[in-house]
Amino acid sequence: QVQLVESGGGLVQAGGSLRLSCAASGLTFSNYGMGWFRQAPGKEREFVAAIGWTGDSTYYADSVKGRFTISRDNAKNTLYLQMNSLKPEDTALYYCARDGSASSPDFDYWGQGTQVTVSS
């Protein structure tokens, strides 16, 4: 079955950086777009970034544009999120997800999440 396992979260000071990874198994990784989402305490889950199956197309939420970079290594079945210039408001549980649709986005499989905490 499809499994997505996030790692790389942690505690960092404002202005610092983290790199999240999402290891995928049980799917032909290179056939799917992938995305990152986050959920802060008391808030709804929100879109962070997405990437097409080749890695050529990327999309970002306005709140992270210019600070975060999504990438993928299809040979390693791994998705990444490089996060720079982190802010306290980036504190959240970060999830990776598979986009199961070839047309409009439809994220159908999700990981368990990795916690990112940014101290001021």
Protein Blocks (a to p, Z undefined) as FASTA:
>chain_A
ZZdddehiacddehiacddddddehiafklpccddddddehiacddfbdcdfkopaccdd
fklgokaccdddfklopacdddehiafklgccddddddfbfkbgcdfbdcebjaddddZZ
